[in-house]
Amino acid sequence: MGRRLGTSGSAVSLGITLNDRDTGEISRTRFTYRVGTIVAAGRAGAQVGGPWGLVLGAAIGGASLGAEYLYADHLVPLGTKITNQILNFENAIKNGWYPGR
């Protein structure tokens, strides 16, 4: 059961990753990172086997996803994030946005 779920999860993850690459949402470097993670999670899960293998593969995938988001967040300096939020607020005020409208 765990092997089928793990294989299905890997297939879905690979499909999503391929779609993200084809639509230009991710770079080749990020694509390589994600595929490497899928392979590593699958191999580790297969080595352990059973339900614990499924848990290990999911843990590796989750940790990798968290690392990817942390890395992506550090690419945008905090000052740029704050500036973008201020500009969004100014645009909302200038264009007459208010709650409930």
N, C-alpha and C positions, 0 to 999 in steps of 0.2 A: 504494500500500500504506500509506504513512504517513498519507495523508488518511483512509483508512478506519479505521485504528487510532486516530487522533486523534479522529475523530468518535465512534467507539464509546466511547472513554475519556470524552469529554465527556458523552455520553448517560448512561453509568453514574454519573459524578460528579453529574450533575444529579438523577438518580433517587435517589441516596443522600441528597443535600441536601434534596430535597423530602420524603423519608421522615423525616429528622431534624426538619424543620420541623413536619410533620403530627403527629409523636409528642410534640412539645414539648421535644425534646432541645436545640434551639437557638432563640435569639431571632430576631426579625425582622431585627435589625441584623446578626447573624452570618449569617443566610440571605442577605441582600443582599450581604454581603462575599463569601461563597462563590460566589454566582451571578456576581458581577462578575469574580471570579478565573477562573471557567470560561470566561466570554466573552473575557476578555483573553488567556488562554492559547490559546484557539481561534483568535482573530484573529491573534495573533503567529505561531502555527504555520502558519496558512494563508498569511501574507505571505511567510514564508521558504520554505515548501513542502518536499516530499520528506522524507527521513529527518531532516535537520537541523531542519525545522519541527516534527517529532514530538518531537525532543530538546528544542527550545526550549519547546514547550508543556508538556512534562513538567517541565522545570526551573522554569518559572513556577508551575505547580501545586504542586510540592514546596516551593518557597520560601514560597509563600503558606500552605501547611499548617504549615510551621515557624514562621512569623510568628504564626499563629493560636494555636499552642500556647504560644509565648513570652508572648503577650499574656494568655492565659487564666491562665497561671501567675503573672503579676504581679498579678492581681486578688486572689489569696489571699495575705495577708501570711505571712511566714515563721513568725512566732509562732503563728499559727493552725494551720499545718501541723504544727509541733512538738507543740502541745497535742493535736491529733487523734491523732498517733502515740502519745503517752503514754497517752491515754485508751484507745486500742485495745489497748495492752499491758496496762494495768490490767484491762480487761474480760477479756482472755484469761487472766490469772492468776486473777481472781476466779471465772471460770466453769470452771476446771480444765483449760484447754487445755494440752496439751503435745505435743511432736513424736511422731509415730507413733501417735497415738490415733485 
